[in-house]
Amino acid sequence: MPVPLTEAAVTALAEDAAAAPSMHNTQPWRFRHSSADAVFAVYADLSRALPQEDADTRGLHLACGAALLNLRVGAAHRGLPAHTSLLPDPHDETLLATVDLGSGGKAGSDGEGHDREGHAGGEGGSGVEADSGGEVDEPLAQLYPAVHTRHTSRYPFLEEELPDTCRTALVAAAEQEGATLEFPGAWHLDWVMEVARRAEVRNADSRERREEMSHWTRLGAATADVATDGVPEYAFGPHQRSGQAPVRDFAGRRPVADRGTADFEPTPHLALLSTPTDRPADWLRAGQAMQRVLLVATQEGLVGSFVTQALEWTDLRWPLRDPMTGAGPVQMVLRLGYGPQGPRTPRRPVREVLDIEP
């Protein structure tokens, strides 16, 4: 029989999960905990989808995958073994994952999970993703201090190289979650930045996308102080005066008082996260890999932000990959480096995202 978790423990796990990043800080997740069998379920909140910038909900799946990784880290920190299954119910597209915290990896072993096309787990499917075998995942537990200290930083980073040992650790973090992390070489880096700039221009020219971003940005100190989601103006970062860092300008064409300008790094450190295939299960794996990379980066003293502009356009996303390596589709572009810690962005109250069943 599983050991029942207290309401305080369940709430703390949900708070850990909800500390994950999401596009425009939409926080498109819901959690449900069944006290009877100690199973946490992660659901997509489709009311928080971005129909213009994330029409296929790929970014939503990445965000929920990041929340899932945080949940696994929180469980390991509390000495709980975790057995994860992705897309366990082919009849419920909002149920993205379940995490069995109570039976040492027994629940879900008979179902194996399904992908969106209804195939049983296996290559390209979902199935059983992380089975601790009844043991606590100590490497994940060691990442816990970074869960609540990691914040997106849209400030200039130092023009300082990342040590090889650091890059190796980040690459390994992605591999542990079934993804590939690549630091592009000179010509590829220039191309990725060029494609990001093209996407930024497209976004600025699209009234629908400007309106969608405006809906999720919070202008004015009073609004930012009470916001529980979206990107408040204090997290926009300065306007870019020079440099090539492809940082999204959340202000758009709107004036922001006292925002200031700054010189950004001329040669940013970008990392491309990719998966072999491109289905919802891959997106969830990529989200877990992305978050594991970011937690490791935080422990290595790095800060990071996201370069999603080109990923939001179907015809610009595929050209991001390096054709020389045969890499799969790019799921996320990360900007990493040494610089100021980003401010904490608001989070919805746990009572709005967590249901506890008897």
C-alpha positions in Angstrom: 0.0 0.0 0.0 1.3 3.5 -0.8 2.1 5.8 2.1 -0.4 8.6 2.0 1.0 12.1 1.4 -0.1 14.9 3.5 -2.0 17.8 1.9 1.0 20.0 2.7 3.4 17.6 0.9 1.0 17.5 -2.1 0.8 21.3 -2.2 4.6 21.6 -2.0 5.0 19.2 -5.0 2.5 21.3 -7.0 4.4 24.5 -6.1 7.6 22.9 -7.4 6.0 21.8 -10.6 4.4 25.2 -11.2 7.8 26.9 -10.9 8.5 25.7 -14.4 8.8 28.2 -17.3 6.1 28.6 -20.0 5.8 30.6 -23.1 4.6 34.1 -22.1 4.3 32.7 -18.5 0.8 31.3 -19.4 1.3 28.4 -17.0 -0.9 26.1 -19.1 -1.1 23.2 -16.6 -3.3 21.6 -14.0 -2.4 19.0 -11.5 -4.6 16.3 -9.9 -3.4 14.1 -7.0 -5.2 10.9 -6.1 -4.6 10.2 -2.4 -5.8 6.7 -2.7 -3.0 5.6 -4.9 -0.5 8.5 -4.6 -0.6 9.3 -8.3 0.0 12.8 -9.6 -1.6 13.6 -13.0 -0.4 16.5 -15.2 -3.1 18.0 -17.4 -2.9 20.6 -20.2 -5.0 23.7 -19.6 -6.1 24.4 -23.1 -7.8 27.6 -22.0 -4.3 29.0 -21.7 -3.1 27.9 -25.1 -1.7 30.5 -27.6 -3.6 29.9 -30.9 -1.5 32.3 -32.9 2.0 31.7 -31.7 1.6 28.0 -30.6 -1.1 26.7 -32.9 -0.2 23.1 -32.6 0.3 23.3 -28.7 3.9 22.1 -29.1 5.1 24.9 -26.7 2.3 24.1 -24.3 3.5 20.5 -24.2 7.1 21.7 -23.5 5.9 23.8 -20.6 4.0 20.9 -19.1 7.0 18.7 -19.7 9.1 21.2 -17.7 6.5 21.1 -14.9 6.7 17.3 -15.0 10.4 17.4 -14.6 10.1 19.8 -11.6 7.6 17.4 -10.1 10.0 14.5 -10.4 12.8 16.6 -8.9 10.5 17.6 -6.0 9.6 13.9 -5.4 13.2 12.8 -5.4 14.0 15.6 -3.0 11.4 14.3 -0.6 12.7 10.7 -0.8 9.8 9.5 -3.1 10.4 7.1 -6.0 8.6 8.2 -9.1 7.3 6.2 -12.0 6.2 8.3 -14.9 4.0 7.5 -17.9 3.4 10.0 -20.8 0.1 10.3 -22.5 -1.5 7.4 -20.6 -5.0 7.8 -22.0 -5.5 8.0 -25.7 -9.1 9.1 -25.1 -8.1 12.2 -23.1 -5.8 14.6 -25.0 -5.5 16.8 -21.9 -4.0 14.1 -19.7 -0.3 14.5 -20.5 1.4 12.4 -17.8 1.0 10.5 -14.6 3.6 10.1 -11.9 3.1 7.2 -9.4 4.7 8.3 -6.2 3.6 5.4 -4.0 4.1 2.0 -5.4 7.7 1.9 -6.5 6.8 1.9 -10.2 3.9 -0.7 -10.4 1.1 1.5 -11.5 1.1 2.0 -15.3 3.2 -1.0 -16.0 0.2 -2.8 -17.5 -1.0 0.1 -19.6 2.3 1.3 -21.2 0.9 4.6 -22.3 0.0 5.8 -25.8 0.9 8.5 -28.1 -1.7 10.7 -29.8 -2.1 8.3 -32.7 -3.0 5.6 -30.2 0.2 3.5 -30.6 1.4 1.6 -27.6 4.7 2.8 -26.0 7.9 2.0 -27.8 10.0 3.9 -30.4 8.4 7.3 -30.8 5.5 6.4 -28.4 5.2 7.3 -24.8 5.0 4.3 -22.5 6.9 4.1 -19.3 9.3 7.0 -19.2 11.0 7.1 -15.8 11.0 4.1 -13.5 13.0 4.4 -10.3 12.6 0.8 -9.6 11.4 1.7 -6.1 14.6 3.8 -5.5 14.9 7.5 -5.2 16.5 9.3 -8.2 19.4 10.9 -6.4 20.8 12.9 -9.4 17.4 14.5 -9.7 17.2 15.2 -6.0 20.5 17.1 -6.2 18.9 19.5 -8.6 16.2 20.6 -6.2 17.9 23.8 -4.9 17.7 25.2 -8.5 13.9 24.6 -8.9 12.9 27.9 -7.2 16.1 29.9 -8.0 16.0 29.5 -11.8 14.4 32.5 -13.5 14.4 33.7 -17.1 16.9 36.5 -17.5 16.3 39.0 -20.4 19.3 41.1 -19.5 22.7 41.3 -21.2 25.0 38.4 -20.5 28.8 38.7 -20.2 30.9 38.0 -23.3 32.5 35.0 -21.5 33.0 31.5 -22.8 31.2 28.6 -21.2 33.7 26.0 -19.8 33.9 22.7 -21.6 33.0 20.9 -18.4 29.8 23.0 -18.2 28.8 22.3 -21.8 29.4 18.6 -21.2 27.1 18.7 -18.2 24.4 20.4 -20.1 24.6 18.0 -23.0 24.4 15.1 -20.6 21.4 16.6 -18.9 19.5 16.7 -22.2 20.5 13.1 -23.1 19.2 11.8 -19.7 15.8 12.9 -20.8 16.0 11.5 -24.4 16.9 14.8 -26.2 20.0 16.2 -27.8 21.6 19.6 -26.9 23.9 21.2 -29.5 25.9 24.3 -29.3 26.0 25.5 -33.0 29.3 26.5 -34.6 30.0 29.9 -36.1 28.1 29.7 -39.4 25.2 27.8 -37.8 25.0 30.3 -34.9 24.8 33.2 -37.4 22.1 31.4 -39.3 20.0 30.7 -36.2 20.2 34.4 -35.2 19.2 35.5 -38.7 16.2 33.2 -38.7 15.2 34.5 -35.2 15.4 38.1 -36.5 13.2 37.2 -39.5 10.7 35.7 -37.2 10.7 38.7 -34.9 9.9 41.0 -37.9 7.1 38.7 -38.8 5.7 38.8 -35.3 5.9 42.5 -35.2 4.0 42.8 -38.5 1.2 40.4 -37.4 -1.7 42.2 -35.7 -3.0 38.9 -34.3 0.3 38.0 -32.8 0.8 41.4 -31.4 -2.6 41.2 -29.7 -1.9 37.8 -28.3 1.4 38.9 -26.8 -0.3 42.0 -25.5 -2.9 39.9 -23.7 -0.1 38.1 -21.8 2.0 41.1 -20.9 1.4 43.3 -17.8 2.1 47.0 -18.2 2.1 49.3 -15.2 3.4 48.8 -11.7 0.0 48.3 -10.2 -1.0 45.6 -12.7 2.3 43.8 -12.3 2.1 43.8 -8.6 -1.2 41.9 -8.6 -0.6 39.7 -11.7 -0.5 35.9 -11.2 0.5 35.1 -14.8 1.9 36.6 -17.9 5.1 38.7 -18.2 5.1 41.9 -16.1 7.0 44.8 -17.4 9.7 44.5 -14.7 10.7 41.2 -16.4 11.0 42.7 -19.9 14.6 43.5 -19.5 16.2 46.6 -21.1 15.7 47.6 -24.7 18.6 46.3 -26.9 20.8 49.2 -28.0 23.4 47.0 -29.7 24.4 43.3 -29.9 23.0 40.3 -31.6 21.3 38.4 -28.7 17.9 37.4 -30.1 15.9 38.5 -27.1 12.1 38.9 -27.6 11.0 42.5 -27.0 7.8 42.0 -24.9 7.1 45.8 -25.1 6.6 45.6 -28.8 5.6 49.0 -30.1 4.3 50.1 -26.7 6.2 52.6 -24.6 7.4 51.4 -21.2 8.4 54.1 -18.8 11.9 53.9 -17.2 12.8 50.8 -19.1 16.2 51.8 -20.2 18.5 50.5 -22.9 21.6 48.3 -22.8 24.3 46.7 -25.0 23.7 42.9 -25.3 26.4 40.3 -26.1 27.5 40.4 -29.8 28.1 36.7 -29.9 25.5 35.0 -27.7 25.8 31.4 -26.5 22.8 29.6 -28.0 22.0 25.9 -27.6 19.6 23.9 -29.7 17.5 21.2 -28.1 16.1 18.6 -30.5 14.4 15.2 -30.5 14.5 12.4 -33.0 10.8 12.7 -34.0 8.2 15.4 -33.6 5.1 14.1 -31.8 3.4 15.1 -28.6 5.4 12.6 -26.6 8.6 14.1 -28.0 7.4 17.5 -27.0 6.9 16.3 -23.4 10.4 14.7 -23.4 11.8 17.9 -24.8 10.2 19.9 -22.0 11.7 17.7 -19.4 15.1 17.8 -21.1 14.9 21.6 -21.4 14.1 22.0 -17.7 16.8 19.6 -16.6 19.3 21.5 -18.7 18.1 24.8 -17.1 18.4 23.4 -13.6 21.9 22.1 -14.3 22.8 25.5 -15.8 21.5 27.3 -12.7 23.7 25.1 -10.5 26.6 25.9 -12.8 26.1 29.6 -12.2 24.5 30.3 -15.6 21.3 32.2 -16.4 19.2 31.7 -19.4 16.3 32.8 -21.6 14.4 31.4 -24.5 14.6 32.1 -28.2 11.2 30.8 -29.5 10.5 33.3 -32.3 11.5 31.1 -35.2 9.9 28.0 -33.5 6.5 29.7 -33.8 6.6 29.7 -37.6 6.4 26.3 -39.4 8.6 27.3 -42.3 11.3 28.8 -40.1 11.5 26.1 -37.5 12.9 23.2 -39.7 15.8 25.3 -41.1 17.1 25.8 -37.5 18.6 22.4 -37.4 22.2 21.6 -38.6 21.8 19.7 -41.9 25.4 18.4 -41.4 24.6 16.4 -38.3 21.3 14.9 -39.2 19.7 16.3 -36.0 16.0 15.9 -35.6 13.5 18.8 -35.3 14.5 21.7 -33.0 12.2 21.9 -30.0 13.8 24.9 -28.2 16.6 27.4 -28.6 18.2 28.4 -25.3 20.3 31.5 -24.7 22.8 30.8 -21.9 25.6 32.7 -20.2 26.8 34.6 -17.2 24.8 37.6 -16.2 22.3 39.1 -13.8 19.6 36.8 -12.3 16.2 37.4 -13.9 13.4 38.6 -11.6 10.8 36.1 -10.3 7.7 36.2 -12.5 4.3 35.7 -10.8 2.7 32.3 -10.3 -1.0 31.3 -10.0 -2.1 30.3 -6.5 -1.8 26.5 -6.0 -5.5 26.3 -5.3 -6.1 27.3 -8.9 -4.0 24.6 -10.4 -4.3 21.6 -8.0 -7.1 19.2 -7.3 -6.7 16.7 -4.5 -9.0 13.6 -4.7 -9.6 11.2 -1.7 
